[in-house]
């Protein structure tokens, strides 16, 4: 008789990190996997089960998660963004309360019945350091023991809730703070790569070259969703990850404009000289081509660009912008020393990561081959 399967619940399974975590565990025989999200994940589910649950519905959550007495691990990668203005939502008291409630609604009923529970990982990010606050001076590089920024933040609320729940128990928590996340998801609100790749596909379909944006470009520290999924599994058993917060990125810098030559190579397009343009305006100009492309190339993708992008264009537009000098380091630089010293040493070449995800989208016929 084989060993008992480990059971993991992944909240936010249709998003970038949740989808990568689902893909990591869903085809392994030693894991029982439940993915939770309002929308069905885009990836093949394998033997994983999907449950559509609104984490803001407290009664529904109590009914569903209050019956999961055999869950061993939770990955909480669920996030609610303000659709009309994502960036304003990061400081909106209503949005802060929503994101706190989502975690509480899931975890309160679950932990009351899951007596063998072992570990929860929660996904946060650089906004824990205040990078989203106008005129707030963030100390660089960002270390996990930095003082909290003034004002409210749902990251702080979630951290305090989990830490209080954990006191006097045998289970543990880990919080991750990645940089801009690169992965594959439809309808995600902060997925620059799907917007950039579809933009390139539209220009190619129109017989137009791809151009590197002119002007100054911001430097960022991306985090590969697959790298995060690997770290999630590591943290489940590592004693050095117990009740700790970790910055986590690929270990490599990327200039935003550096993405465009990679896009051109993967999409087999000519790369034109640098020029000023707006990604959002260009997608609006060429967007009418997309429904025909979905049919022409038999794509496994929504024909509605709004459904495809979610609200990612609110963020992706920055990738063609001329960045003011004072904002070139606007998203900050985070030290990854702590997680390396704790034993997680995987790193990723940003250029390889971008090409990997584009090739994967082509293989899955999410974009034209």
N, C-alpha and C positions, 0 to 999 in steps of 0.2 A: 504494500500500500504506500503510495507516494506521500510526500510531505503536504501539509495543508497549504492551500493557496493563501497568499497575502491579498488583502482587499483594499483597494484605493478608490477614493472619491475625488474626482477632479471637477471643481467648480469653475465655470468660465470655459467650458470645453470647446466652444466654437471660436475662441479668440486665438491670438498668436501663441501665447505660452500654453494655455490649456490644450490647444490642438497639438502642439509639439509633445506635451506630456502624454496626451492620449495616444499619440502615435508610438511613443516610446514603450508604453506598457501593453497596448491593446492586442499585440500578437504574441505575447509571451505566455507560455502555459502555466507558469507559476504565479500568475497574477489574475485576480478577478477585478475588473475595471468598470466603474460607473462614471460616465460623463454627464455633467449637469450644465445645461444652458437653455435659454429660451429658444434659440435657433439650433437646428441640427448641425453638428460639425461637418465640415467639407470633406474630411479625410475618411478613407475606408475604416469602418469601425472594428473590423476583425471580430474578436469575440467580446468586445466591450459592449456594454449596454448604455443607451442614451436615455436620459429623462429630461423632459422639458418642465422646468420649474422656475417660477418667478421668485427670485430671492427676496423681493420686497413684499411678498405675500406671506405674512407671518403665520397665518393659520395653515396655509398649504405646506409651508416648510415644516411646521410642527408635525403635520400628518405624515409627510414623506420621510424626513430625517429622523423623526422619533421612532421609526421602525428599523433603523439601520444599526442594530446592535453588534454586528460583526465587522464593522469598518475598522481597519487598522491605521490607515493613513489618509490625510486630506491634503490636497493641493488647492489652495484658494487663490485663483487667478481671475476671479470675477471682478468686473468694474462697470460702474454706471457713469456715463458722461452726459453732460448737458448738451443736447443736440444742437441748439441754436448757436451756442458759443462755447466750444470745449474749454478754451483757455480761461474764460470768465468763470466757468463752472468749477475750476480748481480752487477758487476762493469763495464759492457760493455756499452759505450755511446749509441750504437745502440739499445740495449735492453731497456735502460732507456727511450730513445725517443719513442720507440714503446709503452711502457706501459703508458706513458703520453698521447700519441696520442689516444689510445683506449678510455680513459675516455673523452677526449675532443670531439672525434668524436661522441660519444653517447650523451653526455650531452649538448653540444652546440645547436644542432638542437632541442632536446627535451625541454630544458628550454625556448627556444624562443617561443614555442607554448603552453606549459603546464601552463596556467595561475593560476590554482588552486594547483600547486605543493606544497608539504609540507615538504619533507625530503629526504635526500640521506645519506646512510651509505656506507663507503668505507673500504675495508679490507686491512690492511697493516700487520705489524708484527715486530719482534725483529730487523730486519735489519735497522729499523729506528734509532736504537741506535748504529749501526756499528758493530754488532756481526759477520758480514760476512767479515770484513776487516782484513787481516792478520796483526798481531802485533799491532793492535789498542787496547788500554786499555779501556775497557768499565767499567764504574762505576757501581758497583752492590750494592743494587738492582737497577733496571732500573725504573726510574720515568718518567712520561709523560712530565714533564717540563725540562728534561735534554737538554743541548745544542745539536744542530745538529753536527753530526760528520763531519770532513773535507771531501771535495769532493762532487760529485753529487750523487743523489739517487732519483729514480722515485717516491718514497713515498713523498719526499719533493715537487717535482714538482706537483703531484696530489693534495697535501694539499694546496699549494699556489694557484693553479688554482681554486679549489672549494671555498676557503676562499674569493678570489677576486670576483668570480661570485656572492657570497651570500651577499656581502655588499649592504645595502640599500634595501634588499628584506625581505619578510615575511617567506620564507622557511628556513630550518636549515640543518646542516650537522653533522654527527658523524663519527669519524674515530676509528676503532678498531685495536688493536695490540695483536693478540693472540700468543700463543706459537706453538709448533709443533701440527698440526691439525690431529685429528683422526676422520675418518668418512668413508664413502663408496663411491667409484667412480671408474669407469673404465677409463683407459687412462690418469689419472691425473699424473702430473709430480712430485708431492711431497706427495705421499700417502704411508707411510711406512706399514700401517696395511694390505693392500691387498697383498703386497709382502711377508710379514711375514706369513700371513695365507696360501697363496698358497704354500710357501716353506714348511710349516708343512704338508699340504695336499699331496705334492709330496713325502715327506719322508714316510708318512704313506702308500701311495700307493705302495711304493717300499719295504714295510715291515721293515722300519728302524725306530729306536727310534729318539726322538727329544732331542737335547743336549743344555744345557745352555752354552753360549759362556764363555770361560775362560778369565781371565785377568780383568783389571780395566774396569769399565763401567761408562758412562756419566750419569749425572743426568739432567732430563729435566722437564719442566712444560707444560704438554700437555693441549690442548684445544679441548673439544668435539665439533664437528661440530653442534650437536643439541643444545648445550649450546650457541654457537654463534648465531644460528638462533633465540633462545629465546631472546638473548640480542638485536638482530636486531629489533625485534618487540617492545621491551621495549623502545628502543631509539627513535622510531618514534614519540612517544607522550610525553616522559618524558622531562619536562622543564630543568631538571638537566643534560640532555644529549645534550642540544642544543649547537652546535658549540664547541664540546668538543672532546678530544682524550682520549681513555681509553685502558690501558692494560687489557687483558681478558684471564684468564686461569681457569682451573678447581679448583684451590685452593689447589692442592695436588701435591707432588713431585713423580716422577717415575724414577727408574733406568732402563736403556734400557734393561739390562739382565733380569729384573723382568718380562718382557713380556712372556718369554718362558715357565715357569710353567703354566701360564694362557692358553697359546696356547695348551699345552699338555693336560690340563684338558678339554678344550672345544672340542678338536679333538679326545679325548679318546685315547691318545697315552702314551707310556711309556716315562718317562723323564730320560735320561741317565746322567752320570756324566759330569761335566764341561770339555770342550775340546776346543782347538783352531780350528776355521774353518771360511770360508768366505761364507756368505749368497749368494753372487753373483756367486761364483764358484759352489756352491751346486745346485743352480737353473739351471745353465748352464749344469751341469752333469745330472740332473734329468728331465730337461725341455721337453725331447722328450715324456715323459709320459702324458703330459697335454692334447694334442688333443684327445687321447684315453679316458681320464677321462671325458672330456666334453661330449663325446658321451655316455660313460658307465653310467654316473650319470644324463644324460639329463640336463646338466647345462645351465643356461641362462648367458653364459659368452663367450667371444671370445676364439677360440681355438689357436690363435696366442698370445703368451705371451708378445710380444712387444706391441700389441694392448691393452692387458690387463693392463700392468704396466705403459704404457707411458714411461717416463724417471725416474720413481720412484726408480729404482735400484741404480741410482747415489747417492741417499740419503739413501735408506734403508740399503745399505751395512754397514753403520756406526753402525747398531744395533747389529752386531756380532763382532765388532772390539775391540781390546785392546786399550782403550783410553789413550793417554799420560796424565800424572798427571796434566799438565797445561791446558788440554782441558776438564777436567771432568765437569767444570762449563762453558764450551765454549759457550753454547747457552744462558747463562746468566739467571738471576732470575729477574723477573719483579714484582714490587709491584702492587697489585690489590686493594689497599686502596681507591684509587680515585673512582673507579666504585662502590665499596661497599657503600661508603659514599653518592654516588649519588642515591642510592636506588636499584641497581641491586645486589641481595645477593645470587643468585643461585650458588651452588657449586656441584662438581661431584667427586665421588670416582674413581680414575683412573682405578682400577682393575675392577670395575663394568662396566665402560665405554668400556673397551676392550672386555669384555665378551659380552656385549650388541651388539656391532657391529659384532662380530663373529657370534653370534646366528642369527642376522638379515641377514647376508650374506648366512647362511645355509638355513634359511626360504625362501629366494628369489632364492635359488639354484644357487647362484653365486659361491659357493664352494661346495664340496661334503657334503651331510647331515651327 
